[in-house]
Amino acid sequence: HEDRFVRYAAKTILERNPPATWLSAMNEVKTVDGKITLLTALIRTDTTDTDQELVFDELAQLGFEDLEEAQQLAVLRLYALAFLRSQTIDTKEVEIAYDHLLPHYPSDSKLVNRELSRVLSYLASEKGEGKAVVERTFDLIESSDDPIEFVHYLTVLRAVPDGWTMPQRAAYKHWMEYARNSLTGGDPDVEQFIVCC
């Protein structure tokens, strides 16, 4: 349905019923928003990873580059939710998600870049291959003129343990010191947040 409030109401009803009673509708829904609504309900009700493979297959089939910005954000949040709620992390699903999303990073949208950086940093950590994510996030840091965005990218990079060059590690340390000294506005809570990064 075009009205997001109607979609939310439908999702709420679905979540109150066993997935087996409505899962067949997945094949009948043709719109991206409809798929997103069903996948959200499925992720939230699948407590045993029974439908994990189906969820990631459906997400991978959505043509990310063809989606509107709001839909891209919704898909990225679904990836995050799916991995967050999984009892076990399947390395195959990590590979598929990483390969699906990496070509779109960075995006022309700042909002999409923020979500992509979060999801890809997590996936790179699970995959053990951080080089591409570190390089592309560094490019975004260097081109950013927004202090909040700057600190955001510093924060997500802390989740990527490998794939760094020595000059990148030195630059990261310099940027962290700059953020602590210049971007806190004298607020100890903000300074503590940056220190914890």
Solvent accessible surface area in square Angstrom, and as a share of the most:
residue,aa,sasa,rsa
1,H,136,0.61
2,E,170,0.76
3,D,60,0.31
4,R,159,0.58
5,F,139,0.58
6,V,68,0.39
7,R,48,0.18
8,Y,140,0.53
9,A,52,0.40
10,A,42,0.33
11,K,27,0.11
12,T,45,0.26
13,I,110,0.56
14,L,32,0.16
15,E,41,0.19
16,R,196,0.71
17,N,62,0.32
18,P,82,0.51
19,P,29,0.18
20,A,91,0.71
21,T,96,0.56
22,W,20,0.07
23,L,42,0.21
24,S,81,0.52
25,A,32,0.25
26,M,4,0.02
27,N,116,0.59
28,E,126,0.57
29,V,37,0.21
30,K,171,0.72
31,T,82,0.48
32,V,40,0.23
33,D,42,0.22
34,G,11,0.11
35,K,34,0.15
36,I,21,0.11
37,T,17,0.10
38,L,11,0.06
39,L,0,0.00
40,T,24,0.14
41,A,0,0.00
42,L,0,0.00
43,I,7,0.04
44,R,106,0.39
45,T,32,0.19
46,D,17,0.09
47,T,89,0.52
48,T,98,0.57
49,D,31,0.16
50,T,106,0.62
51,D,24,0.13
52,Q,26,0.11
53,E,97,0.44
54,L,59,0.29
55,V,4,0.02
56,F,2,0.01
57,D,55,0.28
58,E,18,0.08
59,L,0,0.00
60,A,33,0.26
61,Q,136,0.61
62,L,17,0.09
63,G,32,0.31
64,F,1,0.00
65,E,111,0.50
66,D,117,0.61
67,L,18,0.09
68,E,121,0.54
69,E,81,0.36
70,A,73,0.57
71,Q,29,0.13
72,Q,23,0.10
73,L,17,0.09
74,A,29,0.23
75,V,0,0.00
76,L,0,0.00
77,R,129,0.47
78,L,7,0.03
79,Y,1,0.00
80,A,49,0.38
81,L,40,0.20
82,A,7,0.05
83,F,12,0.05
84,L,145,0.72
85,R,93,0.34
86,S,19,0.12
87,Q,125,0.56
88,T,96,0.56
89,I,59,0.30
90,D,57,0.29
91,T,104,0.60
92,K,100,0.42
93,E,4,0.02
94,V,4,0.02
95,E,74,0.33
96,I,57,0.29
97,A,0,0.00
98,Y,11,0.04
99,D,87,0.45
100,H,33,0.15
101,L,0,0.00
102,L,25,0.13
103,P,95,0.60
104,H,41,0.18
105,Y,3,0.01
106,P,68,0.43
107,S,31,0.20
108,D,157,0.82
109,S,21,0.13
110,K,122,0.52
111,L,99,0.49
112,V,0,0.00
113,N,7,0.04
114,R,64,0.23
115,E,21,0.10
116,L,0,0.00
117,S,0,0.00
118,R,108,0.40
119,V,6,0.03
120,L,0,0.00
121,S,2,0.01
122,Y,73,0.28
123,L,0,0.00
124,A,0,0.00
125,S,43,0.28
126,E,83,0.37
127,K,42,0.18
128,G,38,0.37
129,E,95,0.43
130,G,0,0.00
131,K,121,0.51
132,A,27,0.21
133,V,0,0.00
134,V,0,0.00
135,E,71,0.32
136,R,74,0.27
137,T,0,0.00
138,F,13,0.05
139,D,85,0.44
140,L,26,0.13
141,I,4,0.02
142,E,117,0.52
143,S,88,0.57
144,S,25,0.16
145,D,130,0.67
146,D,52,0.27
147,P,72,0.45
148,I,120,0.61
149,E,15,0.07
150,F,22,0.09
151,V,18,0.11
152,H,16,0.07
153,Y,1,0.01
154,L,2,0.01
155,T,23,0.14
156,V,15,0.09
157,L,0,0.00
158,R,127,0.46
159,A,47,0.37
160,V,4,0.02
161,P,86,0.54
162,D,53,0.27
163,G,29,0.28
164,W,35,0.12
165,T,66,0.38
166,M,148,0.66
167,P,100,0.63
168,Q,27,0.12
169,R,108,0.40
170,A,65,0.50
171,A,31,0.24
172,Y,32,0.12
173,K,134,0.57
174,H,114,0.51
175,W,37,0.13
176,M,15,0.07
177,E,69,0.31
178,Y,101,0.38
179,A,0,0.00
180,R,75,0.27
181,N,124,0.63
182,S,65,0.42
183,L,44,0.22
184,T,16,0.09
185,G,82,0.79
186,G,70,0.67
187,D,58,0.30
188,P,98,0.62
189,D,111,0.58
190,V,58,0.33
191,E,78,0.35
192,Q,105,0.46
193,F,107,0.45
194,I,3,0.01
195,V,74,0.42
196,C,81,0.49
197,C,22,0.13
